[in-house]
């Protein structure tokens, strides 16, 4: 995808207020996390190493997957965006996916794991902008309103 770069990254990590609101929600039920990710053309590492955003994100995936799987996480859907029908035309994503966790507590266990905290540095270097939305299940239905 065409990544129009800006000097300032968009949303990469949660703000303290957002993370605190997440922790206030029930922790004992399954959650799905909708992920929308836009890569930098060039990753930005504190140590100056050079690689692409996509390659840095692949490293993040390789290093974080064992922790993700250990807490019971699974990717239930992954896609590559093709066109935006509704929404800002300048808001583009390179990858989107839905990660399912057996509980919100499992997600919190993952993000506080010391090995994950090292792996996430690759995500921070790779990502220009992202969205991470916690969702709960509503159940199936025949129509859009459930």
C-alpha positions in Angstrom: 0.0 0.0 0.0 1.0 3.6 -0.5 2.2 4.8 2.9 2.1 8.6 2.9 4.6 9.3 5.7 4.3 12.0 8.3 7.0 13.2 10.6 4.9 12.3 13.6 3.5 8.8 14.0 -0.2 8.3 14.6 -1.6 6.0 17.3 1.0 3.4 18.2 0.6 2.7 21.9 -2.4 3.1 24.2 -2.7 6.3 26.1 -2.7 5.8 29.9 -6.4 6.8 30.1 -7.3 4.3 27.4 -5.4 1.5 29.1 -7.0 2.3 32.5 -10.5 2.2 30.9 -9.6 -1.2 29.4 -8.5 -2.5 32.8 -11.9 -1.3 34.3 -13.8 -3.7 32.0 -14.5 -7.3 33.0 -11.4 -9.5 32.8 -13.1 -12.9 33.0 -14.7 -13.3 29.6 -13.4 -13.8 26.0 -12.5 -10.7 24.0 -11.7 -10.0 20.4 -9.2 -7.3 19.5 -9.7 -5.6 16.1 -6.3 -4.5 14.9 -5.8 -2.1 12.0 -2.1 -1.5 11.2 -0.2 0.9 8.9 3.5 0.4 8.5 6.2 3.0 8.2 8.2 2.8 5.0 11.3 2.6 7.2 11.2 1.3 10.7 12.4 3.7 13.4 14.6 2.0 16.0 16.3 3.8 18.9 19.5 2.1 18.1 19.4 3.3 14.5 19.2 -0.1 12.8 17.6 0.0 9.4 14.8 -2.2 8.0 11.4 -1.7 6.6 8.3 -1.3 8.8 6.9 -4.5 7.4 10.0 -6.4 8.2 10.1 -5.0 11.8 6.5 -6.0 12.2 7.3 -9.5 11.0 10.0 -9.6 13.7 7.5 -8.5 16.3 5.2 -11.3 15.1 7.9 -13.9 15.3 9.0 -12.9 18.8 5.5 -12.3 20.3 3.7 -15.3 18.9 4.9 -17.8 21.5 3.6 -15.5 24.3 0.4 -14.8 22.4 -0.2 -18.6 22.1 0.8 -19.3 25.7 -1.9 -17.1 27.0 -4.5 -18.8 24.7 -4.6 -16.1 21.9 -5.5 -17.0 18.4 -5.9 -15.0 15.2 -9.5 -15.7 14.0 -9.4 -13.5 10.9 -6.8 -11.7 8.9 -7.1 -9.6 5.8 -5.4 -7.1 3.5 -7.5 -4.0 2.9 -8.4 -3.4 -0.7 -10.7 -0.3 -0.8 -12.4 2.0 1.7 -16.1 2.4 0.9 -17.0 4.4 4.0 -14.5 6.5 5.9 -11.6 8.8 5.3 -9.8 8.1 2.0 -6.5 9.1 3.6 -6.8 6.5 6.4 -5.1 3.5 4.9 -4.1 0.2 6.5 -1.6 -2.4 5.5 -3.0 -5.3 7.5 -6.1 -5.9 9.7 -6.9 -8.8 11.9 -9.0 -10.0 14.8 -7.2 -11.6 17.7 -9.2 -13.6 20.2 -8.2 -14.0 23.8 -9.9 -16.5 26.2 -10.2 -13.6 28.7 -9.2 -10.0 29.0 -6.9 -11.1 31.8 -5.0 -13.2 29.3 -4.4 -10.1 27.1 -3.1 -8.2 30.2 -0.9 -11.2 31.0 0.6 -11.0 27.5 1.3 -7.3 27.4 2.9 -7.3 30.8 5.2 -10.4 30.1 8.8 -9.3 30.1 9.6 -11.1 26.8 6.6 -9.4 25.2 7.7 -6.0 26.4 11.0 -6.6 24.5 9.2 -7.9 21.4 6.8 -4.9 21.3 9.8 -2.6 20.6 9.7 -4.0 17.0 6.0 -3.1 16.7 6.7 0.4 17.9 9.5 0.8 15.3 7.3 -0.6 12.6 4.0 1.1 13.0 3.1 4.5 11.6 -0.5 4.4 12.8 -2.9 1.8 14.2 -6.2 1.1 15.9 -6.8 -1.5 18.5 -10.4 -2.0 19.5 -11.6 -4.4 22.3 -14.9 -6.1 21.4 -17.2 -8.5 23.1 -19.3 -11.1 21.4 -23.0 -10.3 20.7 -23.8 -13.7 19.1 -24.9 -14.5 15.6 -27.9 -13.3 13.8 -29.5 -13.3 10.4 -29.1 -9.6 9.8 -26.8 -6.7 10.6 -28.8 -5.7 13.8 -28.3 -9.1 15.3 
